Amino acid sequence: GASAAERRRRRQAASGEEGPGPEEGQGRGAPLLRPARTTRSHDVVRSEEELQAVIKQLEEEERTHKSARYIAAQAATVPGQWLPSEAPSRRYRSTNLLVPDPRKADKDRRARTAWSAAERALFADRFVAAPKNWRKIAQGLEWRTPADCVFFYYLHKNRLDLKARLRAAQGTRGRGRPPGTGPGTARSGA
């Protein structure tokens, strides 16, 4: 793509017209000059054949210039290749989440998370006072977090029979009904 001014100059040169001079204020009559792109000091087109040759030369220069610039901008630099003997001997080895001795780690975890009989009894009492309010339950147990309490509950809820203790403490049976008011019982005082 040539600019509009360049196309106009080419048309004028092809038709034999003379354009404005190189400086402002010069009227018609000055020869049409283009900036020098070849080894000659100035380019003057004298015939249609010369015009076509100049256009072809300009297009070729533009194409090679653009392609060289495009290739330089788009091409990736290829890193040097290593032969197997030249490859680095050390490699990165991730030790994230590595447990060197899993049996010892499990034994230590069980020792840390073992609940004493006193803690179990206190957990059951606090569970009856505040069912599934793990933060309140954990406040009464020193060294236990709410997550520890949740884990302990789901692991031991059947052994400790916490639902039965809760029902007995609340005085309800089933879905929150007081004893003796179920669907099969008669009402007194009617």
Secondary structure, 3 states (H helix, E strand, C coil): CCCHHHHHHHHHHHHCCCCCCCCCCCCCCCCCCECCCCCCCCECCCCHHHHHHHHHHHHHHHHHHHHHHHHHHHCCCCCCCCCCCCCCCCCCCCCCCCCCCHHHHHHHHHHHHCCCHHHHHHHHHHHHHCCCCHHHHHHCCCCCCHHHHHHHHHHHHHHHCHHHHHHHHHCCECCCECCCCCCCCCCCCC
